[in-house]
Amino acid sequence: MQEKITFEAAMAELEEIVRKLENGQIPLEDAVKAYEKGMQLKKICETKLNDAQMKIEKLVIKNGKPEKLETFDVANSEE
């Protein structure tokens, strides 16, 4: 699986796989391969969404209470 694929390209490919599987006109062996590829694409999409969410904002909590939101840089994260 290509790691440099964009979120949008991965989603489009995943949607196409879902359409083919829902159609039911694909041979079993091809359906299994398509399902496996779909699971890889799903994981890529989830990772990209999580990374984007973390980059957008990070909640700073002090004394157990939310204090402010700030930009979160995944590359410099210790978490």
N, C-alpha and C positions, 0 to 999 in steps of 0.2 A: 504494500500500500504506500502510495506516495505521501510522505510526511509534509510536503510543501503545499498540499492542496488547500485551497481557501475554504472557509466555512460554507460559502454559497455554493461552490462546486460540489462539495461533499454532500450538502443537503439535496441538491438537484439529482445527484447520482443515487442517493438513498431513496428519494421519492420515486425515481424510475424503477428501482428494484422492487419497491413496495407495489407499484402498479402491476408489474409483471407477475409477482407472486399472487396478488389478489385476483388477477385474470384467470389463473389456474390452468393456462394452456402451455405451461413450460414443463419439460420432462423433469422427473424427480431429481436426477443427478444435477441438472442445471439449477433446479430450485434450491438444493442444498448449498451449492457453490454461491448462489446469489444471496442466500441467507447469511452465509459466513462473511461475505464481503459487506453486506448491510450492517452486520454487527461491528465490523471494523470502522465503517463510516460513522456509525452512531457514536462510537467511542471518540473518534476524532472531533465530531461536532460538540460533544459534551465537554471535552477538554478545552476546545477553543472558546466555548461559551463561558466556562468557569474562569479561564484566564482573562477574558474580556471583563467579566464582572469584577474580578479582583483588581484589575487595573483602573477601573472607573472610580471606585471608592472603597475606603476602609474606615470602619467605625472605630473611633478611639474611645476606649472606655477607661474612666478613672473612678476609683472608689465604687466600682460596681454600677456606675450610671453612664449611659451614652453621653459623650461630651460634644463631639464634632465629627464630621466626615472629612476625610482628606484623600488625596490621590494616593493610590497604592501601586508601587512598582514591583511586579512579580520578580524581576531579575535581581532586585536587592532585598528580597524578603528573606527573613530568617525562619519563617514558618514552614 
